[in-house]
Amino acid sequence: MKILLVEDSDVDARLIEAMLAGLPARPASSRASSLRSALELARTGAFDAVLLDLTLDDSLGLDTLGAFTKEFPSLPVVVVSGEQDEVIRDAALTAGARDFLRKKGLAREDLDRALKAYG
């Protein structure tokens, strides 16, 4: 399994990458820190799923998710967000996210559960 991690925070990216490395399936990951670079990487077709932060330097909120779901409707996107608002979570799921994980309290088990369906 190959994961595209789209995260502009180095601290959050390192934390998520460490969690991914500890999963039983040990998925490989590549990281992009902007929407533009993430879309370029995704166009290679080399990914099974995307872990997507909604707040990037070059894109914000559901527009970030929409860019992926529009161009890659069959590529599973799991939102990993600092957003705590249930309205945003529900909107992201309605807009095409396969799952919505909150960064606060994120555990390896959460990532494992969210990615199992795509590995």
N, C-alpha and C positions, 0 to 999 in steps of 0.2 A: 504494500500500500504506500502511496506517495501523497503527501499532504502539502498544500500550499498555505503557508501561514502568512496572513496579511496583517501586519502589526507595526506601527511606527514607534512604539516605545521599546527601547532596548531591554529594559528591565522586564516588562511583560513578556516580550518575545523569548528571553532566556528562560523565564519561568515555565512558559508553555512548552518550549523545546525540551526542557528537562523532564516535564511530565510525559511528553510523547516518547522520549527515550526509555521511560520506565514502563511503558505499556507492554502487555504480553505479545502483541503483534509487532512491536518495534517499527512503527511506520517511519519511512524516510520523510524528511521535510525540507522544503526550500522556503526562504523567507523573502517577502517583498515589503517595503516600508511605505509604499505609495500605491494608490489605485492604478495609476498609469503603468508602473512596473509590474504590478500584479496581473493586470490584463495581458501584458506582453508575455509574461511567463505562462499564463493559462492558455494562451493561444498555441503553445507547443503541444498541448494535448497530453501532457505527461502526468496529470494529477487525477487522483481518485476522489478527492474532496478538498474543500477550502475551509480554513478557519479564518474568519473575517472580523476584524475590528471595524466598527461603523464610523469611528472618528479618526480620520487620517488627515495629513497636511493638505492633500489635494482633493478631498471629498469628505462629506459629512452626512451622517445619518442614513436614512433609507435610500438616498441617492446612491450611496456606496454599494449597498446590496442590489439595488436595481441595475446597476451597471453590469454586475455579474450575471444576474438571472436573465437579463435581456440577451446578452451575448452568448451565455453558456447555460441554457435552460436545463440541460440534463446533468450538469456538474453540481453535486451536492454542496451546499454552503451551510456551514454551521457558524452562526454569529457568536463571537466571544466579546462581550461588551462590559464596560464599566457602568452602563446604564442600569438603574434599578427599577425604572418605571415599567409597570405591567403593560401600560398602553403601548410603549415602544416594543416590548417583547411580542405582544399580540400582533402589532402591525408588521413586525419583521417576519413572523411566521406566516401571516396572510400574504406578504409580498414574495414568499418563496423560500425563506430560510427553512432548512430541514430541522434545525434545533436552535435554541437560544441559550447560551451559557453565560452566566454572570462571572466576571473576573473576581469579584469579592467572594471569597470562600471556594473558589474553583479548586477541585480536587482531580487527581489522576483518574479516579473512577468516573467522573463526569465526562471527561474526554473519551475514555474507553467506551462508555455507553453510547455516546453520540456518534462515534466513528465505527462501531461494530457493524453496522448495517452496510458499510461501504467498503469493507476490507475483504 
